[in-house]
């Protein structure tokens, strides 16, 4: 299996949530350097953050799923911000 980097994070929680979203939708993925960054956050710039890798064959589906999740979140935040006006 060949994996391709889809994203890089400086926060373990966001990386893990994104990995969970992809895994729940049948996309094979893994994280790289999560232990280094979690144990010593000062090394984050040196290693390039926590890398989220997906199988090459799932790359396009993963990108679409991540964009959809981000758009859903932004729409929800917009609805909440305009509900008070």
C-alpha positions in Angstrom: 0.0 0.0 0.0 1.2 3.4 -0.9 0.1 6.4 1.3 0.0 10.0 0.3 0.0 13.0 2.7 -3.3 14.8 2.7 -2.9 17.2 5.6 -0.5 18.4 8.3 -1.6 19.4 11.8 -0.1 21.0 14.9 -2.9 19.7 17.1 -3.3 16.0 17.8 -7.1 16.3 18.5 -7.9 17.8 15.1 -5.7 15.3 13.4 -7.4 12.4 15.2 -10.9 13.8 14.6 -10.1 14.0 10.8 -8.7 10.5 10.8 -11.8 9.3 12.6 -14.0 10.9 9.9 -12.1 9.3 7.1 -11.9 5.9 8.8 -15.7 5.9 9.5 -16.2 6.5 5.7 -14.1 3.5 4.7 -10.9 5.4 3.8 -7.7 3.8 4.9 -5.4 6.3 6.6 -2.7 6.7 9.2 -0.9 9.4 11.1 2.8 10.0 11.1 4.9 11.9 13.8 1.9 12.1 16.2 4.0 10.8 19.1 6.9 13.2 18.6 4.6 16.3 18.4 2.4 15.1 21.3 5.4 14.4 23.6 7.3 17.6 22.7 5.3 20.2 20.9 8.4 22.4 20.4 9.5 19.9 17.8 6.4 20.5 15.7 8.1 22.9 13.3 11.2 20.6 13.0 9.2 17.5 11.9 6.5 19.4 9.9 3.6 18.6 12.2 1.4 15.6 12.5 0.9 14.2 9.0 -2.3 12.5 8.0 -1.7 10.0 5.2 -4.3 8.3 3.1 -4.0 5.4 0.7 -3.3 6.8 -2.8 -6.5 5.2 -4.3 -8.6 7.0 -1.6 -7.0 10.4 -2.0 -9.6 12.1 -4.1 -12.5 10.7 -2.0 -10.7 11.8 1.2 -10.2 15.4 -0.1 -13.9 15.6 -1.1 -15.0 14.3 2.3 -12.8 16.7 4.2 -14.0 19.7 2.1 -17.6 18.6 2.7 -17.1 18.4 6.5 -15.4 21.8 6.5 -18.3 23.4 4.5 -20.9 21.8 6.8 -19.0 23.2 9.8 -18.7 26.7 8.3 -22.4 26.7 7.3 -23.4 25.7 10.8 -21.3 28.5 12.3 -22.8 31.0 9.9 -26.3 29.9 10.8 -25.5 30.2 14.5 -24.0 33.7 14.0 -27.0 35.0 12.1 -29.6 33.4 14.4 -29.0 36.3 16.9 -29.6 39.1 14.4 
